[in-house]
Amino acid sequence: MNPSHRTSIRVLYGDTDKMGFAYYGNYMRWFEIGRSQLFRSWGFSYKSIEEKGVFLPVSEAFCKYVTPVKYDDQLIVETRFDPSVKAGIKFDYRIFSMEKEVLCASGYTLHACMNPEGRVIRPPRFLSQLLREHTGSPSDKKEGS
């Protein structure tokens, strides 16, 4: 069991470029919205994770643009945790047009866990447990405290 989370967004006028299409960089922001809402649906927020001294900077990101979107389009951002990655935390995304149910983009972000001093750390126990509880994925790596 590894359920996805869906959240809706609307393309703002400021999200578009001179040609009237959503600017490519906004897809990363929409991925972040999806990821933040996934954590919220699990009863956590990025803020609460950071308050525990854990930061999740993006170490790698990818987006495949499939179908362009325009101003005022309503989109669905589908976010799913990928338990197959052992060195870091990975989230997969798919963005759909709400009206046409068409895939507009897909991609992923890979995150490191860092402490407040900027050192890479293993995912702490509370975070590993949170991921396991909500995805049903076993954790076979040693956990930090």
JOUR-V224847 format. One record per pair of residues at least 24 apart in sequence whose ideal C-beta (glycine too) atoms are under 10 Angstrom apart, sorted by the first residue. I is the first residue (numbers start at 1). J is the second residue. D is the distance in Angstrom with one decimal. If there is no record, write none. Layout:
BEGIN
I:J:D, I:J:D
END
This chain:
BEGIN
1:134:9.1, 1:135:7.0, 1:136:3.8, 1:137:8.7, 2:80:6.2, 2:81:6.7, 2:82:8.2, 2:83:6.5, 2:84:9.9, 2:92:9.8, 2:131:9.9, 2:134:8.7, 2:135:4.5, 2:136:6.4, 2:137:6.6, 3:38:9.7, 3:41:9.4, 3:80:7.6, 3:81:9.3, 3:134:7.7, 3:135:7.6, 3:136:8.7, 4:34:9.2, 4:38:8.2, 4:77:9.8, 4:78:4.9, 4:79:6.2, 4:80:4.1, 4:81:8.9, 4:92:8.4, 4:93:9.3, 4:94:8.1, 5:34:7.1, 5:35:9.0, 5:37:6.2, 5:38:4.2, 5:39:8.9, 5:40:8.8, 5:41:5.1, 5:42:8.4, 5:77:8.7, 5:78:7.3, 5:79:5.1, 5:80:7.5, 5:81:9.2, 5:91:10.0, 5:134:9.2, 6:34:8.2, 6:37:8.6, 6:38:9.4, 6:41:9.5, 6:76:5.3, 6:77:7.0, 6:78:5.1, 6:79:7.8, 6:94:9.4, 6:96:8.7, 6:98:9.9, 7:33:6.4, 7:34:5.8, 7:35:9.8, 7:36:8.8, 7:37:4.2, 7:38:8.1, 7:40:9.1, 7:41:8.6, 7:75:9.3, 7:76:7.4, 7:77:5.3, 7:78:8.4, 7:79:7.6, 8:33:9.8, 8:37:9.7, 8:74:6.1, 8:75:6.8, 8:76:5.6, 8:77:7.6, 8:96:9.8, 8:98:6.3, 9:33:6.2, 9:34:8.6, 9:37:9.7, 9:73:9.3, 9:74:7.5, 9:75:5.2, 9:76:8.1, 9:77:6.2, 9:95:8.7, 9:98:9.2, 10:71:9.1, 10:72:6.5, 10:73:7.2, 10:74:5.3, 10:75:7.4, 10:98:9.0, 11:69:5.5, 11:70:6.5, 11:71:5.6, 11:72:6.2, 11:73:4.7, 11:74:7.9, 11:75:6.7, 11:97:10.0, 11:104:10.0, 12:71:7.3, 12:72:8.3, 13:71:5.2, 13:72:8.0, 14:71:9.1, 15:69:8.6, 15:70:9.4, 15:71:7.3, 15:72:9.9, 15:73:9.5, 16:69:8.8, 16:70:6.7, 16:71:5.0, 16:72:9.4, 16:73:9.8, 19:68:8.9, 19:70:9.4, 20:68:9.0, 20:70:5.6, 20:71:6.6, 21:65:9.6, 21:68:4.6, 21:69:6.9, 21:70:6.0, 21:71:8.8, 21:73:10.0, 22:65:9.3, 22:68:7.0, 22:69:4.6, 22:70:6.9, 22:71:8.0, 22:73:7.7, 22:75:8.7, 22:95:9.6, 22:104:8.5, 22:105:9.2, 24:63:7.5, 24:65:6.6, 24:68:9.8, 24:105:9.2, 25:63:9.5, 26:69:9.2, 27:61:9.5, 27:63:5.0, 27:64:9.7, 27:65:7.3, 27:69:9.1, 27:75:9.8, 27:77:9.4, 27:93:8.4, 27:95:6.8, 27:104:8.6, 27:105:5.4, 27:106:9.8, 27:107:7.1, 28:58:8.2, 28:61:6.1, 28:62:9.9, 28:63:6.9, 28:93:9.6, 28:107:8.3, 28:109:7.8, 30:63:9.5, 30:69:9.7, 30:75:7.0, 30:77:5.3, 30:79:9.9, 30:93:7.9, 30:95:6.2, 30:104:9.7, 30:105:8.3, 30:107:9.9, 31:58:9.1, 31:61:7.5, 31:62:9.9, 31:63:7.5, 31:77:7.2, 31:79:7.6, 31:91:7.4, 31:92:9.5, 31:93:4.8, 31:95:8.2, 31:105:8.9, 31:107:6.5, 31:108:8.3, 31:109:5.8, 32:58:8.6, 32:61:10.0, 32:77:9.5, 32:79:9.8, 32:91:9.7, 32:93:9.7, 32:109:8.0, 33:75:10.0, 33:77:6.2, 33:79:8.9, 33:93:9.9, 34:75:10.0, 34:76:9.2, 34:77:3.7, 34:78:7.1, 34:79:3.7, 34:80:9.3, 34:91:7.7, 34:92:9.8, 34:93:5.6, 34:94:9.1, 34:95:8.2, 34:109:9.7, 35:77:8.9, 35:79:5.6, 35:81:9.1, 35:89:9.8, 35:91:5.3, 35:93:7.9, 35:109:7.0, 35:111:8.8, 36:79:9.1, 37:77:7.8, 37:79:7.2, 38:77:9.4, 38:78:9.6, 38:79:4.5, 38:80:8.0, 38:81:7.3, 38:91:7.3, 38:93:9.8, 38:134:8.5, 39:79:9.4, 39:81:9.7, 39:91:9.9, 39:130:8.3, 39:134:9.4, 41:79:9.3, 41:134:8.2, 42:81:9.4, 42:130:6.1, 42:131:8.7, 42:133:7.7, 42:134:4.8, 42:135:9.5, 43:130:8.4, 43:133:9.6, 43:134:9.0, 44:126:8.9, 44:127:8.7, 44:130:6.1, 44:134:9.4, 48:126:9.8, 49:113:9.5, 49:124:9.3, 49:126:8.5, 49:127:6.9, 49:130:8.8, 50:116:8.7, 52:124:7.2, 52:126:6.6, 52:127:8.3, 53:114:9.5, 53:115:6.0, 53:116:5.5, 53:117:9.6, 53:121:9.2, 53:124:8.2, 54:113:5.8, 54:114:7.4, 54:115:7.2, 54:116:8.8, 54:121:7.5, 54:123:7.9, 54:124:5.8, 54:126:8.3, 54:127:6.3, 54:144:9.3, 55:111:9.1, 55:112:8.5, 55:113:7.5, 55:114:4.6, 55:115:7.5, 55:116:7.3, 55:118:8.3, 55:121:9.5, 56:88:9.1, 56:89:6.6, 56:91:9.8, 56:109:9.3, 56:111:4.3, 56:112:7.3, 56:113:6.3, 56:114:7.6, 56:123:9.3, 56:127:8.6, 57:111:6.5, 57:112:5.8, 57:113:8.9, 57:114:6.1, 57:118:9.1, 57:120:9.5, 58:88:10.0, 58:91:9.7, 58:109:5.1, 58:110:7.1, 58:111:5.9, 58:112:8.5, 59:87:9.5, 59:88:6.4, 59:89:9.6, 59:90:9.8, 59:109:8.5, 59:110:5.2, 59:111:6.3, 59:112:4.8, 59:114:9.8, 59:120:9.1, 60:88:8.3, 60:90:8.6, 60:108:7.9, 60:109:7.1, 60:110:4.0, 60:111:8.6, 60:112:9.4, 61:93:9.9, 61:107:7.0, 61:108:7.3, 61:109:4.8, 61:110:7.4, 61:111:9.7, 62:92:9.8, 62:93:9.6, 62:106:8.9, 62:107:4.8, 62:108:5.5, 62:109:8.0, 62:110:8.7, 63:93:8.1, 63:95:8.9, 63:105:5.7, 63:106:7.5, 63:107:3.7, 63:108:8.4, 63:109:9.3, 64:94:9.9, 64:103:9.3, 64:105:6.4, 64:106:5.2, 64:107:6.0, 64:108:9.7, 65:95:9.4, 65:104:7.6, 65:105:5.2, 65:106:9.0, 65:107:8.9, 66:94:9.4, 66:95:8.7, 66:96:9.8, 66:102:8.0, 66:103:5.1, 66:104:5.8, 66:105:5.8, 66:106:6.9, 67:95:9.3, 67:96:9.2, 67:97:7.0, 67:100:8.4, 67:102:5.3, 67:103:6.6, 67:104:4.7, 67:105:7.8, 68:97:10.0, 68:104:7.4, 68:105:9.4, 69:95:7.9, 69:96:9.9, 69:97:6.7, 69:102:9.5, 69:104:5.3, 69:105:8.3, 70:97:10.0, 73:97:6.2, 73:98:7.7, 73:99:7.2, 73:100:9.2, 73:104:8.3, 74:98:4.0, 74:99:6.4, 75:99:9.4, 75:104:6.7, 75:105:9.0, 76:101:8.6, 76:104:9.3, 77:104:9.9, 77:105:9.4, 78:103:9.8, 78:106:9.1, 79:109:9.7, 80:108:9.5, 80:135:8.3, 81:130:9.7, 81:131:5.9, 81:132:10.0, 81:134:7.4, 81:135:5.1, 81:137:7.7, 82:108:7.1, 82:109:10.0, 82:110:8.9, 82:135:9.0, 82:137:9.1, 83:131:7.2, 83:132:8.4, 83:135:5.6, 83:136:8.4, 83:137:3.3, 83:138:8.1, 83:139:8.4, 84:137:8.5, 85:110:6.8, 85:111:9.5, 86:139:9.7, 86:140:8.2, 86:141:6.1, 87:112:8.6, 87:120:9.6, 87:122:9.8, 87:141:9.1, 88:112:5.4, 88:113:7.5, 88:120:9.0, 88:123:8.5, 89:113:7.0, 89:123:6.6, 89:127:7.9, 89:128:9.5, 89:131:7.3, 113:144:8.3, 115:144:9.6, 121:145:10.0
END
